[in-house]
Amino acid sequence: MKRIVLFLLTNLAVMAVMSIVLSLLGVNRFLTANGLQLGTLMVFSLVVGFTGAIFSLLISKPMAKWSTGARVIDTPSNSTELWLVNTVKALSERAGIGMPEVAVYNGEPNAFATGAFKNSALVAVSTGLLEGMTKEEVEAVLGHEVAHIANGDMVTMTLIQGVVNTFVVFLARVVGYAIDKAVFRNGDNDRPGIGYMITVFVCEILFGILASMIVAWFSRQREFRADAGSAQLLGNRQPMIHALARLGGMAPGELPKSMAASGISDKPGWGALFSTHPPMEERIAALQNMR
């Protein structure tokens, strides 16, 4: 619960700061007596849409460590930690990226990778994953996470999120202006009426839901690529197939809401369209059919 609240408060704080800054700069003056200024509105939407996404990416590592309680392995304290660090190092060298930070956190079977830059990312695994899988299977999961980093998936998802955020902000205000003008407005000034504010609020929720479906679809596609990347890094698809099969029979550990799309597995939501990960059966089938 604490992790979800933190995620929401962070986004609200970014939105509040951006609103103040844009108001001072005059970038948000897209409602005029002559109508809606689409050019100004697009600039406003781009700034708001991408700022939240980029800010979230830049703080992704410290947020991930804090919200999961992950402990970065600076100096391995036992043979398992030494093996974990050496395995990530070997996989990173094969993938052509810098050595990520390696961390362990307490929890049910899961893992994630995050970070704004390929050469300074973070790979974290849960104690449940280390205890419930063979070393070969854990290596496959680590390969999956390293492939996410090598593919630049965190940056790609940030760009996609920024684009859909931009359209949500833009379209909500266009619809809000049209509804306010046609139904609620009592005058012809450049100040928005109550109808505008209500409509924008409702549209941002509705368009945000649709945007989440788009982002989730892209996330599912990148999972297939990361699975294939793991198979290529290990030179064998079977370890990843075995890891997925085992995860399919486990209760995947929950990650913070802001980290869910970076994990190795995801609980099915109330709708498959909002799931950030494909079903295990589909992922296994894709690996089996990989050439």
C-alpha positions as CSV (number, residue, x, y, z in Angstrom):
1,M,0.0,0.0,0.0
2,K,2.8,2.4,0.9
3,R,4.4,1.8,-2.5
4,I,1.2,2.6,-4.4
5,V,0.6,5.7,-2.4
6,L,4.2,6.9,-3.0
7,F,3.8,6.3,-6.8
8,L,0.6,8.4,-6.8
9,L,2.0,11.2,-4.7
10,T,5.1,11.4,-6.9
11,N,3.0,11.9,-10.0
12,L,0.7,14.4,-8.3
13,A,3.7,16.4,-7.1
14,V,5.2,16.5,-10.7
15,M,1.9,17.6,-12.1
16,A,1.5,20.3,-9.5
17,V,5.1,21.7,-10.0
18,M,4.7,21.6,-13.8
19,S,1.4,23.5,-13.6
20,I,3.0,26.2,-11.5
21,V,6.0,26.5,-13.8
22,L,4.0,26.5,-17.0
23,S,1.6,29.1,-15.6
24,L,4.6,31.4,-14.7
25,L,6.0,30.9,-18.2
26,G,2.6,31.5,-19.8
27,V,2.8,28.2,-21.7
28,N,-0.6,27.2,-20.5
29,R,-2.4,30.2,-22.1
30,F,-4.1,28.1,-24.8
31,L,-7.7,29.4,-24.0
32,T,-8.3,32.8,-25.5
33,A,-11.2,34.9,-26.5
34,N,-10.6,33.8,-30.1
35,G,-10.9,30.1,-29.2
36,L,-8.5,27.3,-28.4
37,Q,-4.9,27.8,-29.5
38,L,-3.9,24.3,-30.6
39,G,-0.2,25.1,-31.1
40,T,0.1,26.5,-27.5
41,L,-1.9,23.6,-26.2
42,M,0.4,21.1,-28.0
43,V,3.4,22.6,-26.4
44,F,1.8,22.5,-23.0
45,S,0.8,18.9,-23.5
46,L,4.2,17.8,-24.6
47,V,5.9,19.5,-21.6
48,V,3.4,18.0,-19.1
49,G,3.3,14.6,-20.9
50,F,7.0,14.0,-21.1
51,T,8.1,15.6,-17.8
52,G,6.3,13.1,-15.6
53,A,7.6,10.1,-17.7
54,I,11.2,11.3,-17.8
55,F,11.2,12.3,-14.1
56,S,9.9,8.8,-13.3
57,L,12.7,7.2,-15.3
58,L,15.4,9.3,-13.7
59,I,14.4,8.4,-10.2
60,S,13.6,4.8,-11.1
61,K,16.6,3.3,-9.4
62,P,16.3,5.0,-6.0
63,M,12.6,4.5,-6.1
64,A,13.0,0.8,-6.8
65,K,15.5,0.3,-4.0
66,W,13.3,2.1,-1.5
67,S,10.0,0.6,-2.4
68,T,11.2,-3.0,-2.5
69,G,13.8,-2.7,0.2
70,A,16.4,-4.0,-2.2
71,R,19.9,-4.3,-0.8
72,V,22.7,-3.6,-3.4
73,I,25.5,-6.1,-3.2
74,D,28.6,-4.0,-2.9
75,T,30.7,-6.8,-1.4
76,P,29.3,-10.4,-1.7
77,S,28.7,-11.8,1.8
78,N,28.3,-15.4,0.7
79,S,28.7,-17.8,-2.2
80,T,25.2,-17.2,-3.6
81,E,25.8,-13.4,-3.7
82,L,29.2,-13.9,-5.3
83,W,27.7,-16.2,-8.0
84,L,24.9,-13.7,-8.6
85,V,27.3,-10.8,-9.1
86,N,29.6,-12.9,-11.4
87,T,26.7,-14.1,-13.4
88,V,25.3,-10.6,-14.0
89,K,28.8,-9.5,-14.9
90,A,29.3,-12.2,-17.5
91,L,25.8,-11.6,-19.0
92,S,26.4,-7.9,-19.2
93,E,29.7,-8.4,-21.0
94,R,28.0,-10.6,-23.5
95,A,25.3,-8.1,-24.0
96,G,27.8,-5.2,-24.4
97,I,26.6,-3.1,-21.6
98,G,28.2,-1.7,-18.4
99,M,27.9,-3.7,-15.2
100,P,24.6,-3.0,-13.5
101,E,24.2,-2.7,-9.8
102,V,23.0,-6.1,-8.4
103,A,20.5,-6.2,-5.6
104,V,18.5,-8.7,-3.6
105,Y,15.2,-8.1,-1.8
106,N,12.9,-10.2,0.4
107,G,9.8,-11.4,-1.4
108,E,8.1,-14.0,-3.5
109,P,9.6,-15.1,-6.8
110,N,10.2,-12.1,-9.0
111,A,13.0,-10.0,-10.5
112,F,13.2,-6.6,-12.3
113,A,15.6,-4.3,-14.1
114,T,15.5,-0.5,-14.1
115,G,17.5,2.6,-14.6
116,A,17.7,5.5,-17.0
117,F,21.0,4.5,-18.7
118,K,22.2,1.2,-20.2
119,N,25.6,1.4,-18.4
120,S,24.3,2.3,-15.0
121,A,21.2,0.2,-14.5
122,L,20.0,-2.0,-11.7
123,V,19.1,-5.7,-11.7
124,A,17.3,-7.0,-8.6
125,V,16.1,-10.5,-7.7
126,S,14.0,-11.7,-4.8
127,T,15.0,-14.2,-2.2
128,G,12.0,-16.3,-3.3
129,L,13.5,-16.5,-6.8
130,L,16.9,-17.5,-5.6
131,E,15.5,-20.1,-3.2
132,G,12.9,-21.6,-5.6
133,M,14.8,-22.0,-8.8
134,T,17.9,-23.8,-10.0
135,K,21.0,-21.8,-10.8
136,E,20.4,-22.4,-14.5
137,E,16.9,-21.0,-14.2
138,V,18.0,-18.0,-12.2
139,E,20.7,-17.3,-14.8
140,A,18.0,-17.4,-17.5
141,V,15.9,-14.8,-15.5
142,L,19.0,-12.7,-15.1
143,G,19.6,-12.9,-18.8
144,H,16.0,-11.7,-19.4
145,E,16.6,-8.7,-17.2
146,V,20.0,-7.9,-18.8
147,A,18.3,-8.2,-22.2
148,H,15.8,-5.5,-21.1
149,I,18.7,-3.2,-20.3
150,A,20.5,-4.0,-23.6
151,N,17.4,-3.4,-25.6
152,G,16.9,0.0,-24.0
153,D,13.4,-1.0,-22.8
154,M,13.2,1.4,-19.9
155,V,13.9,4.4,-22.2
156,T,11.6,3.1,-24.9
157,M,8.7,2.7,-22.4
158,T,9.4,6.2,-21.1
159,L,9.1,7.6,-24.6
160,I,5.9,5.7,-25.3
161,Q,4.5,6.8,-21.9
162,G,5.4,10.4,-22.7
163,V,3.7,10.2,-26.1
164,V,0.4,8.8,-24.8
165,N,0.5,11.2,-21.9
166,T,0.8,14.0,-24.4
167,F,-2.3,12.9,-26.3
168,V,-4.3,12.4,-23.1
169,V,-3.5,15.9,-22.0
170,F,-4.2,17.4,-25.4
171,L,-7.4,15.5,-26.3
172,A,-8.9,16.0,-22.9
173,R,-8.6,19.7,-23.2
174,V,-9.9,19.8,-26.8
175,V,-13.0,17.8,-25.8
176,G,-13.3,19.9,-22.6
177,Y,-13.3,23.1,-24.6
178,A,-15.8,21.8,-27.1
179,I,-18.2,20.5,-24.4
180,D,-17.8,23.7,-22.4
181,K,-18.5,25.9,-25.4
182,A,-21.4,24.0,-26.7
183,V,-23.2,23.0,-23.4
184,F,-22.0,24.9,-20.4
185,R,-20.5,28.2,-21.4
186,N,-22.6,31.3,-20.6
187,G,-20.3,33.9,-22.1
188,D,-17.5,34.4,-24.7
189,N,-14.5,35.1,-22.6
190,D,-11.2,33.2,-22.4
191,R,-11.8,31.9,-18.9
192,P,-12.8,28.2,-18.8
193,G,-16.2,27.4,-17.3
194,I,-17.1,24.7,-14.9
195,G,-18.0,22.4,-17.8
196,Y,-14.5,22.6,-19.1
197,M,-12.9,21.6,-15.8
198,I,-15.3,18.7,-15.2
199,T,-15.0,17.4,-18.8
200,V,-11.2,17.6,-18.7
201,F,-11.1,15.7,-15.5
202,V,-13.4,13.0,-16.8
203,C,-11.7,12.7,-20.1
204,E,-8.2,12.5,-18.6
205,I,-9.5,9.4,-16.6
206,L,-11.1,7.8,-19.7
207,F,-8.3,8.6,-22.1
208,G,-5.8,7.6,-19.4
209,I,-7.4,4.1,-19.3
210,L,-7.1,3.8,-23.1
211,A,-3.5,5.0,-22.9
212,S,-2.7,2.3,-20.3
213,M,-3.9,-0.3,-22.7
214,I,-1.5,1.0,-25.4
215,V,1.5,1.1,-23.0
216,A,0.6,-2.4,-21.7
217,W,0.6,-3.8,-25.3
218,F,4.1,-2.4,-25.9
219,S,5.2,-3.9,-22.6
220,R,4.0,-7.3,-23.6
221,Q,5.9,-7.2,-26.9
222,R,9.1,-6.3,-25.1
223,E,8.7,-9.3,-22.8
224,F,8.9,-11.6,-25.8
225,R,12.1,-9.8,-27.0
226,A,13.7,-10.1,-23.5
227,D,12.9,-13.8,-23.4
228,A,14.5,-14.3,-26.8
229,G,17.4,-12.1,-25.6
230,S,18.0,-14.4,-22.6
231,A,18.0,-17.4,-24.9
232,Q,20.6,-15.7,-27.1
233,L,22.8,-14.7,-24.2
234,L,22.8,-18.2,-22.8
235,G,23.1,-19.8,-26.2
236,N,20.2,-22.1,-25.2
237,R,16.4,-21.5,-25.0
238,Q,15.7,-24.3,-22.6
239,P,16.8,-22.6,-19.3
240,M,14.3,-19.7,-20.0
241,I,11.6,-22.1,-21.0
242,H,12.1,-24.0,-17.7
243,A,12.2,-20.7,-15.7
244,L,8.9,-19.5,-17.2
245,A,7.3,-22.9,-16.6
246,R,8.4,-22.8,-13.0
247,L,7.2,-19.2,-12.6
248,G,3.9,-20.2,-14.1
249,G,3.4,-22.6,-11.2
250,M,4.5,-20.1,-8.6
251,A,2.7,-17.2,-7.1
252,P,4.6,-14.2,-8.7
253,G,5.8,-11.7,-6.1
254,E,4.1,-8.4,-6.3
255,L,6.2,-5.4,-7.4
256,P,5.3,-1.7,-6.7
257,K,2.8,-0.3,-9.2
258,S,5.5,1.8,-10.8
259,M,7.8,-1.2,-11.2
260,A,5.3,-3.8,-12.4
261,A,6.2,-3.5,-16.1
262,S,9.9,-4.2,-15.3
263,G,9.4,-7.5,-13.5
264,I,9.8,-11.0,-14.8
265,S,6.3,-12.0,-14.2
266,D,2.9,-10.3,-13.5
267,K,-0.3,-11.4,-11.9
268,P,-3.2,-11.4,-14.3
269,G,-5.3,-8.3,-13.9
270,W,-9.0,-7.8,-14.3
271,G,-8.4,-7.5,-18.0
272,A,-5.8,-9.0,-20.3
273,L,-5.6,-5.7,-22.1
274,F,-4.0,-4.1,-19.1
275,S,-1.5,-6.8,-18.4
276,T,2.1,-5.8,-18.8
277,H,3.2,-9.4,-19.4
278,P,1.9,-12.0,-21.8
279,P,0.6,-15.3,-20.4
280,M,3.4,-17.8,-19.6
281,E,2.1,-20.2,-22.1
282,E,2.4,-17.7,-24.9
283,R,6.0,-16.8,-23.9
284,I,7.0,-20.4,-23.7
285,A,5.4,-21.1,-27.1
286,A,7.3,-18.1,-28.6
287,L,10.6,-19.5,-27.3
288,Q,9.9,-22.9,-28.6
289,N,9.1,-21.5,-32.1
290,M,12.2,-19.2,-32.1
291,R,14.6,-19.9,-34.9
